[in-house]
Amino acid sequence: MSTPSSAVTSAPARPTLTIGVLTKNEAHHIRQCLKSAAFADQLLVVDSGSTDDTVALAHELGAEVQVYPDWQGFAVQRNRLLQHAHGDYLFYLDADEVITPALRAEIEAAVRSGERAVWQIEWSVVAYGRELKYFLSQSRLERMFRRDMLLRYEGVVHEHAVLREDGGPLPRHPFKARLLHYSRETVRGSLEKLTQYAMLGAAKRAAAGKRGGVLRGIASAFAIFLRLYVFRLGFLGGGPGFLFCYFIALECFFRYAALYYDRDSLSQSVGR
């Protein structure tokens, strides 16, 4: 006896997930990052012209790799990644971040839901070999989107997503589990990052017409150190907690010092 065609139904397609990672010379981080994201339907890396083994390692770990060495800023690279993504959902992961098993379970549940929404993460900072478990995250970052809702990214530094919200504002859902962020591993690396981020921050403020100076820098550095070390419980992290908070405060100081003394040479095209 034949089965009526009307009784034959096909199961709806399961929503798919792309996890996208921006890289440049991240050979020391990329293995643990991509292994934590291996559950994605598409594991996508956009590289900015690495000269170490980043690209080879990414291929070895099963990632699709696109190389764009003409660095034009974080937003441009994120937009290039968006162009190559084909999952129904897109999660942006940085090369110095690791998805924990608990966070993976939440991401997979969100994808299965099929919801039209934006999902936010908080960091659990790992600094100088120690996870700062009691450190309170400063902010929630929008990291997962339904791909058809994400139009583009804008901004040279601290870029932000531009979303299609024709039917009204999209709901924002925070993931409960945190994303491990290997923020600072060595003092040397922190000193190198200090220069990069202080100058990027100064350039951004110069373009906005803001003023700098030593006293303004001291006030900003003191305020951020007090907030991070005391009110956000950085002191519970011991030596690593102190160094983490202190280097961020130094970035604040030198940002305003450079804004005053280096103003004529500041440019928003500071390289990554």
C-alpha positions, 0 to 999 in steps of 0.5 A, a space after each residue: 500500500 502506497 503512502 499518500 504524498 500528503 502524509 510525507 513531510 520533511 522536517 524543517 531545516 535546523 538553523 545553522 551557526 557561523 563562528 567568525 574570528 579575526 586574526 593577525 599573528 595569533 599563533 599563540 592563541 588560535 589553537 585553543 580559540 578554534 578548538 572551543 568553537 569547533 561545534 559551529 557549522 561554519 568556522 570562519 577566520 578572516 586574517 589581516 596578513 599574519 606572518 606567523 603560523 596563524 593561517 596554517 594552524 587555522 587550516 589545520 583545525 578545520 577553519 575556512 580562512 580568508 586573508 585580507 592584509 590591507 588593514 582598514 580597521 576592525 569594522 572593515 574586517 568584521 564586514 568582510 567576515 560577514 560577507 563570507 558567513 553563511 550560517 543563519 546565526 553569526 557569533 563573533 569570537 576574538 582570537 584571545 577568547 575561549 568558549 567554555 562548555 557552559 557557554 557552548 550549551 547556551 549558544 546552541 540553545 539560542 540557535 535552536 530557538 530560531 529567535 530574531 534577537 541579539 545575544 550579549 556576552 560578558 568576559 571572565 578575564 584571564 590575566 598573567 596566568 590567573 582567571 580573575 573569577 571575582 572581577 566584575 565585568 565592565 560591560 556586555 558585548 553584543 556578539 551573536 546575531 541572526 545574520 539576516 538582521 546584521 547589516 554592517 559594522 561601523 567605527 575604526 575602534 570600538 566598532 558597533 553593529 548596525 542592525 535591521 530593526 524594521 519591526 522595532 528594536 530587537 530583543 537583547 538576551 545576555 548569556 549567563 556563562 562568561 566568555 574566557 578572555 585571555 586579556 594580558 599574559 605578560 608584562 612585555 605584551 601589556 606594555 606593547 598593548 599600552 602604546 597601541 590602545 592609548 594612541 588609538 583612544 587619543 586619535 578617536 578623541 582628537 577626531 571628536 574635538 576633545 582636549 587632553 592634558 596631564 591633569 586630565 589624564 591623572 584624574 581619568 587614570 585614578 578614577 578607572 583604577 579605583 573603579 576596577 580595583 576596588 568597586 569591581 573587585 580587582 583586588 581579589 585577584 592578587 598580583 595579576 588583578 593589580 597589574 590588570 587594573 594598573 595597565 588599564 589606568 596607564 592607558 587612560 593616562 597616556 591617552 590624554 597625555 598623547 591627546 595634548 602633546 601628540 595632537 598634531 600627529 594623531 591619526 585614526 589610521 593607527 595600525 592593528 
